[in-house]
Amino acid sequence: MPKPIVAIVGRPNVGKSTLFNKLAGRRIAIVEDTPGVTRDRIYAEAEWLKYNFTMIDTGGIEPESDDVIISQMRRQAQIAIETADVIIFLVDGKSGITPADYEVSQMLRKSKKPIVLVVNKVDRITEEDNAYEFYNLGIGEPIAISSSQGLGLGDMLDRVVEHFDSIIGENEEDEYIRIAFVGKPNVGKSSLVNKILGEERNIVSNIPGTTRDAIDSIIDREEGKFVLVDTAGIRRRSKIKDEIERYSVVRTYAALERADVCILMIDAEDGISEQDQRIIGYAHEMSKAIMVIVNKWDLIEKETNTMNEFKKNLQHELSFMSYAPYLFISAKTGQRVHKVLEMAKMCYDNYNKRVKTGVLNDVISRAVTMQEPPIVGIRRMKIYYATQTGVKPPTFIFFVNDPEALHFSYGRYLENQLRDSFDFSGTGIKMEFRERKS
C-alpha cells in the first residue's frame, strides 16, 4: 500500500528543515540561519500512531523574488506540493504574517490539497497568542509549535494523519495496476511506453533528459488495466547540472512509491550502472514488485549464450533482488514488447498473493525440521506459528520466543523456503518476527 506523502512548505527560514529533522528523528537536512540553505527536496520516512508516511523537506518559497536560486526553489516546492497528499504550511510565529505568507497561502489553496497551518517558533506558552493572527491567511486553524524544542508536534501530527484514511481508501479502490518505468536518461523508457500504447504520446529524442516529469498513461488490455508511468531518467548527482532535472528526481521517487510494479530499464550497450542499482534498490527496500528490462537488444552482436551471459552478469550486479525476472527487448523494432505487460501482470499477481495460514505453517514446520535455527548467543529461536497479514507486498509475521535470537542467514533461509513453495517471483516480501507473549 503506498504511503501518504507529506510536504513541508513555506517561505525561507521559518524552520522547515528543523521540523523535518525532528520528525525524522535524525539530522538529515542542513540547518542554518541563512535563508535558502535547503535547495533540494529531501525524503525521510516517519510514523505517527498507526500510520507510516513519507516526508518531503522543500526549499523556501519567495513568490516575488527574481533571484535565480529562489525561483528554482519556488519551482521545486511547487512540484513537492503537486506530489504531496497533505501539506504542512509552516510560518514564523516570531516575525508574524509577511506578504510572502499571503502569496504562499494562495498557491496552496489552488492545489486543492489538505493543508495543516503550523506556526513555528512559539517557544513559550506566553507566545501562543502570536498564532492567532495567522487566521487571516484563510487556511484554517493554526497550530502553535516549537520545532527546535519539540513542543506541540503531537497535536500537529494528529491533524496531519486525520487526512490519511480517505487517501489510503482512494488508493485501495484503484483497480488499475500502476507500472513505473525507471532508469537512466535515454535508455528508451518513453519509446517503450509509446510502443505499448501504439501512439506517440511522450516526446522521444536522443537528447538525455527529454522527459522532465513522471507522465501517466492509462491502457486497458487483455492482461488487465494499467497505468504506465514514464519517469524522468536519474543521472549521478555529480552530473545533475540542469536545475530542472533536479526537480524531476522527486517525481521519479514518488512514482516508485506509488507503483505496484517497478520496471528498471537498462541500455544493452551501456550495461548497468551504480545509479541503476540505487534507483531500483529504493524499490527493493519498499518490497515492490520488480522486473528488469534490457532495451536495445537489437544493437548487440550475438553469439551462442550471449543473452544468458548478459543476464548472469546482471543478476550478479543485482544480487540483492534475485527474485526479479528479466526481459530482453527492442522498443524501436518491437521485439518482445508484447511480453512486457504479460510479465508485469505476473509480478503483480505475486505481489498481491495470499497464502492460507495452515499451508503456510506446514511449509515453515518442514523448513525448521530440515534446518533448525542456529544458536545466537546462548539462545535458539523457536517459531510457534506464522501468518500472512497483508499483500502488496506479501507480509508475514512469525511469532517466536525471542526475536533477537534470529540470525540474518536463517531469515534469508526462511524467505527462500517461502519463495520456493509459493512462487513469489517478481515481488519483494516482508517478514517480521515478534515475541509471542505467554
C-alpha positions, 0 to 999 in steps of 0.5 A, a space after each residue: 500500500 503506498 504511503 501518504 506523502 507529506 510536504 513541508 512548505 513555506 517561505 525561507 527560514 521559518 524552520 522547515 528543515 528543523 521540523 523535518 529533522 525532528 520528525 525524522 528523528 535524525 539530522 538529515 537536512 542542513 540547518 542554518 540561519 541563512 535563508 535558502 540553505 535547503 535547495 533540494 527536496 529531501 525524503 525521510 520516512 516517519 510514523 505517527 500512531 498507526 500510520 507510516 508516511 513519507 516526508 518531503 523537506 522543500 526549499 523556501 518559497 519567495 513568490 516575488 523574488 527574481 533571484 535565480 536560486 529562489 525561483 528554482 526553489 519556488 519551482 521545486 516546492 511547487 512540484 513537492 506540493 503537486 506530489 504531496 497528499 497533505 501539506 504542512 504550511 509552516 510560518 514564523 510565529 516570531 516575525 508574524 504574517 509577511 506578504 510572502 505568507 499571503 502569496 504562499 497561502 494562495 498557491 496552496 489553496 489552488 492545489 486543492 490539497 489538505 493543508 495543516 497551518 503550523 506556526 513555528 517558533 512559539 517557544 513559550 506558552 506566553 507566545 501562543 497568542 502570536 498564532 492567532 493572527 495567522 487566521 487571516 491567511 484563510 487556511 484554517 486553524 493554526 497550530 502553535 509549535 516549537 520545532 527546535 524544542 519539540 513542543 506541540 508536534 503531537 497535536 500537529 501530527 494528529 491533524 496531519 494523519 486525520 487526512 490519511 484514511 480517505 487517501 489510503 481508501 482512494 488508493 485501495 479502490 484503484 483497480 488499475 495496476 500502476 507500472 513505473 518505468 525507471 532508469 537512466 536518461 535515454 535508455 528508451 523508457 518513453 519509446 517503450 511506453 509509446 510502443 505499448 500504447 501504439 501512439 506517440 504520446 511522450 516526446 522521444 529524442 536522443 537528447 538525455 533528459 527529454 522527459 522532465 516529469 513522471 507522465 501517466 498513461 492509462 491502457 486497458 488490455 487483455 492482461 488487465 488495466 494499467 497505468 504506465 508511468 514514464 519517469 524522468 531518467 536519474 543521472 549521478 548527482 555529480 552530473 545533475 547540472 540542469 536545475 530542472 532535472 533536479 526537480 524531476 528526481 522527486 517525481 521519479 521517487 514518488 512514482 516508485 512509491 506509488 507503483 505496484 510494479 517497478 520496471 528498471 530499464 537498462 541500455 544493452 550497450 551501456 550495461 548497468 550502472 551504480 545509479 541503476 542499482 540505487 534507483 531500483 534498490 529504493 524499490 527493493 527496500 519498499 518490497 515492490 514488485 520488480 522486473 528488469 528490462 534490457 532495451 536495445 537488444 537489437 544493437 548487440 552482436 550475438 553469439 551462442 549464450 550471449 543473452 544468458 551471459 548478459 543476464 548472469 552478469 546482471 543478476 550478479 550486479 543485482 544480487 540483492 533482488 534475485 527474485 526479479 525476472 528479466 526481459 530482453 527487448 527492442 522498443 524501436 523494432 518491437 521485439 518482445 514488447 508484447 511480453 512486457 505487460 504479460 510479465 508485469 501482470 505476473 509480478 503483480 499477481 505475486 505481489 498481491 498473493 495470499 497464502 492460507 495460514 495452515 499451508 503456510 505453517 506446514 511449509 515453515 514446520 518442514 523448513 525448521 525440521 530440515 534446518 533448525 535455527 542456529 544458536 545466537 548467543 546462548 539462545 535458539 529461536 523457536 517459531 510457534 506459528 506464522 501468518 500472512 497479514 497483508 499483500 502488496 507486498 506479501 507480509 508475514 509475521 512469525 511469532 517466536 520466543 525471542 526475536 533477537 535470537 534470529 540470525 540474518 542467514 536463517 531469515 534469508 533461509 526462511 524467505 527462500 523456503 517461502 519463495 520456493 513453495 509459493 512462487 513469489 517471483 517478481 515481488 519483494 516480501 516482508 517478514 517480521 518476527 515478534 515475541 509471542 507473549 505467554 
